[in-house]
Every structure is written in structure tokens, then in C-alpha cells.
Amino acid sequence: MPKNDHMAFQVSDMDKSIAFYTEVLGLELMFREHNKPEHEYFTMLKLEGGNLELIEVLDENDQQVPYDKPEVKAPYCPHLCIEVENMDNALEIIKKHNVPIARDLQVIDGEEKWIYFCDPDNNIIEFLEWIGRDH
């Protein structure tokens, strides 16, 4: 069976993105590197089921380049889905840090709750709580 190694998001400012993913979402920084031949910074963050890579594209002088953030719109793809045990606690994290919401909390009674929100570059993240069933 195939195994997920990682997924990746492009970001405009690696420091700002690392702070968001580690301080707000609680992911663990595995490493950050400068890929000089490719003119990019890349970072790997630990996440069960497949890590998250962040990539910041640089110019030929290894300086930040302007980045057009993706438009936030349905169906909110691609996105990273993070399973949470308690949606109320997860929503408090979002509110505490004034994280932009892409789609308000959705609920299927007795099955699941989910919400879509954005990182600093409009990459979509979903918090998902499974209710009363194995998945």
C-alpha cells in the first residue's frame, strides 16, 4: 500500500510561516534548509500521516520574490486536513490568533464537524473532528 510522505505549500515568508505552523497549530519543526541550486528555502514540519513541507521561492540572488496568494474559494482545494479531538478547543486556537476563516464550522450530526481556515499565504487548512464513528 502506498504511504504518504509529505505534502507541500508555497509560502511567501518562511519565518512567518514557521511561526504560524509551530506556535499557532503546534506542529514540530523538523528542519529548515536553503536549497541553493533551486533558489528556495524549504522546511519540514512533523505531522502524523505525512509531514508538511513549506517552500519559499527565491530569486537568482536568493532574495524573496513577490508571491501572489491563491484565491480562497470553494471547494477549498488543495488543503491540509488536521484531525482534532475537540473542535471547541481547536476553534479557540483559531479565534485567539485571529486566523482567517475560509468556511465557517460545518456539522453533520453524529458524524463530523469541520472548518476551513487560512495560513498567512491563503493556503487552506481544515480542522476535522470525527464524532461517534471510526474512520
Backbone torsions as a table, in degrees:
resi	resn	phi	psi	omega
1	MET	NA	137.1	178.0
2	PRO	-62.4	150.0	179.5
3	LYS	-122.0	131.6	177.9
4	ASN	-74.4	124.4	177.2
5	ASP	-92.2	-51.3	-179.7
6	HIS	-164.9	166.9	167.9
7	MET	-126.3	166.1	-175.2
8	ALA	-136.9	146.2	172.2
9	PHE	-123.6	141.0	170.0
10	GLN	-83.0	140.4	179.9
11	VAL	-131.2	160.4	-178.1
12	SER	-97.8	-21.9	-177.3
13	ASP	-145.5	104.9	-173.2
14	MET	-60.2	-42.7	-179.0
15	ASP	-60.6	-46.5	179.7
16	LYS	-62.7	-40.6	-178.9
17	SER	-70.2	-41.9	177.0
18	ILE	-60.2	-43.2	179.1
19	ALA	-60.0	-43.8	179.8
20	PHE	-61.1	-51.3	-174.3
21	TYR	-71.1	-31.1	-179.5
22	THR	-89.4	-46.4	-174.7
23	GLU	-81.7	-35.3	-178.7
24	VAL	-89.8	-50.1	-175.2
25	LEU	-92.9	-13.9	175.2
26	GLY	80.5	17.6	175.9
27	LEU	-74.2	153.3	-179.2
28	GLU	-95.5	129.0	176.3
29	LEU	-72.1	120.7	177.0
30	MET	-87.6	-50.5	176.6
31	PHE	-166.0	161.2	175.1
32	ARG	-134.5	132.9	-177.6
33	GLU	-138.7	162.1	175.4
34	HIS	-111.1	114.5	177.2
35	ASN	-92.7	91.3	-175.0
36	LYS	-62.0	-44.9	179.6
37	PRO	-60.5	-32.0	-178.8
38	GLU	-95.3	-2.6	-178.2
39	HIS	52.3	61.7	177.6
40	GLU	-155.5	154.3	166.0
41	TYR	-98.6	144.2	172.1
42	PHE	-139.4	147.7	-176.2
43	THR	-134.9	143.6	175.2
44	MET	-118.2	130.2	178.5
45	LEU	-115.4	137.0	-175.5
46	LYS	-76.2	129.7	-179.9
47	LEU	-152.6	122.7	-178.9
48	GLU	-58.3	136.4	178.5
49	GLY	92.7	-4.6	-180.0
50	GLY	143.1	117.9	-174.7
51	ASN	-68.8	168.2	178.9
52	LEU	-111.1	124.8	175.8
53	GLU	-103.3	136.6	173.5
54	LEU	-112.4	136.1	-177.8
55	ILE	-127.4	126.5	174.1
56	GLU	-113.9	117.5	-179.2
57	VAL	-80.5	135.9	-179.6
58	LEU	-116.2	163.3	175.6
59	ASP	-83.3	-175.9	-176.3
60	GLU	-65.0	-16.4	175.9
61	ASN	-99.4	13.5	-179.5
62	ASP	59.7	38.1	174.8
63	GLN	-107.9	155.0	177.5
64	GLN	-57.5	143.7	175.8
65	VAL	-114.2	152.6	176.1
66	PRO	-58.8	143.4	-177.3
67	TYR	-133.2	124.3	176.7
68	ASP	-85.5	113.1	-179.8
69	LYS	-63.8	143.4	177.6
70	PRO	-66.3	151.7	176.6
71	GLU	-72.4	139.4	178.5
72	VAL	-92.3	112.3	-179.1
73	LYS	-158.3	158.0	176.5
74	ALA	-61.5	142.7	11.7
75	PRO	-93.4	23.2	175.7
76	TYR	60.4	44.5	179.1
77	CYS	-121.6	145.4	-6.1
78	PRO	-72.1	162.1	174.4
79	HIS	-150.2	159.2	174.6
80	LEU	-102.0	126.6	178.6
81	CYS	-105.9	125.3	178.6
82	ILE	-115.1	119.6	177.8
83	GLU	-73.4	134.5	177.0
84	VAL	-121.0	151.6	179.0
85	GLU	-84.3	-26.8	-176.4
86	ASN	-141.5	108.8	-176.5
87	MET	-64.7	-35.6	179.4
88	ASP	-59.7	-43.4	177.2
89	ASN	-64.6	-41.4	179.4
90	ALA	-63.5	-40.2	179.2
91	LEU	-65.8	-34.2	176.7
92	GLU	-62.3	-39.1	177.8
93	ILE	-61.5	-46.5	179.8
94	ILE	-60.2	-48.4	-178.0
95	LYS	-64.7	-44.0	-177.8
96	LYS	-57.6	-35.9	-176.2
97	HIS	-102.3	10.7	178.8
98	ASN	51.2	44.5	-179.8
99	VAL	-75.6	131.7	-179.6
100	PRO	-65.3	132.1	179.1
101	ILE	-90.4	131.5	176.8
102	ALA	-91.2	-38.4	176.2
103	ARG	-148.9	128.1	-177.5
104	ASP	-59.3	168.0	-179.4
105	LEU	-53.3	131.3	177.1
106	GLN	-118.0	144.7	-177.3
107	VAL	-138.2	132.8	166.3
108	ILE	-112.1	106.9	-174.0
109	ASP	-49.7	131.4	177.2
110	GLY	75.2	1.2	-177.5
111	GLU	-124.9	-59.0	-174.3
112	GLU	-160.7	158.9	172.3
113	LYS	-130.9	142.1	177.2
114	TRP	-152.5	155.7	177.0
115	ILE	-145.8	142.6	176.0
116	TYR	-106.5	136.7	176.9
117	PHE	-141.9	175.3	-172.8
118	CYS	-118.9	146.3	169.2
119	ASP	-82.7	-178.1	-177.5
120	PRO	-61.0	-15.3	-179.5
121	ASP	-111.1	19.0	-179.2
122	ASN	68.4	14.9	169.9
123	ASN	-69.1	137.0	-173.5
124	ILE	-89.4	134.3	176.1
125	ILE	-126.3	142.3	177.8
126	GLU	-118.7	133.5	165.2
127	PHE	-96.9	133.3	-178.2
128	LEU	-132.2	127.9	173.1
129	GLU	-116.2	120.2	174.1
130	TRP	-82.0	137.0	-178.2
131	ILE	-120.5	122.9	170.1
132	GLY	61.3	25.4	175.0
133	ARG	-157.2	154.6	174.1
134	ASP	-81.9	154.2	-178.5
135	HIS	-131.7	NA	NA
